């Protein structure tokens, strides 16, 4: 019998307990041993009084219990969970976590601590989609050329409603909060940070890049308006929040931002709260992984799958799937050096000579315009919508700074990258 302790019996933790109990016969058949939840940890004991497992409020009750074989960490957060997981590994216990923030900052330290002790984290990226195992094991014969994915269901839900139903940003955010897709403080999701943590985990497996969130380009969807939606539709694009990792020679670029995506692209068709991740390998070509990226049952499904893997396979080393360094000489690309096509939205005073000044600035920064549309906005002002040919991030940011300083530009310019 294998005994499990669950630290964090919330939505996902409760689902883990229920799956292990209700699907016990099939799980026993697949793992080769009976798996039971011995105990759990929860902040408020009154909220889970209906569960039959032993409960406490102290995580150390589980990590120091000699009868616990596998610790499931579902607390969220960074520093305290790191101490708890580290102690569990030091006590020789296998660990399963869904904590993407923990791994975004401490994945390499945890791999070093774990060594031969099983440490699994499938549920940390894209919920029920088995992207970790696909990337770490199924595609292990490939050099990974790129990863591009919709990794946050909240943002995808909001952008889908904005694109298909014409809902304004503030209204769709309120709806997402009412449905439980967005938190009362939605910054972590709509600011791109949740997707960035997931991207960093995938990039470590693919490239061995030990980057922190502060070192990569992270932008959210807060500035997307129906004007941008109209431009996207007119030119055959959808707008998605994407996490992108791509190899360029001996550099790897990592970025999270809203993007204009061609309607014909497979990833543009992933709508609502669903997630989808495209991985391109040098031998296999493009593979696409689609499914629910969040929710109690979907995430718990991945957690329980990891528990079964540990029971069935025993030791797995190393945690990230390689002995560091994975590929000699790879380094993180400076975000200023990323190349892309861009869409810019300017609110300008509708006066003679304005367009000439703006085009002069584009020429000054060697940025070529692909398309330009002027749309009336209000009395004596207009929206100027511009798409560019490929340019360098540093040049675009310098251009935007100079555009904002023009008296005729009435608000901070908005920029969306085109992929």
Secondary structure, DSSP 4 states (H G I P E B T S, - for coil): -EEEEEE--SHHHHHHHHHHHHTHHHHHHHHSS-EEEEEEE-S-GGGGTT--SEEES-THHHHT-TT--EEEE----SHHHHHHHHHHHHTT-EEEE--HHHHHHHHHHHHHHHTTS-EE-GGGSSTTS-HHHIIIIITTTS-EEEEEEE--HHHHHHHHHHHHH---HHHHHHHHHHTTSS-SS-HHHHTSHHHHHHHHHHHHHHH-----GGGSEE--STT--HHHHHHHHHTTEEEEEEEEEEEETTEEEEEEEEEEEETTSGGGG--TTEEEEEEEETTTEEEEEEEE-SSHHHHHHHHHHHHHHHHHH-----TTSS-S-SSTT-EEPPGGG-EEEEEEEEEEE--TTHHHHHHHHHHHTT--EEEEEEEEEETTEEEEEEEESSEEHHHHHHHHHHHHHSTTB-S--EEEEE-
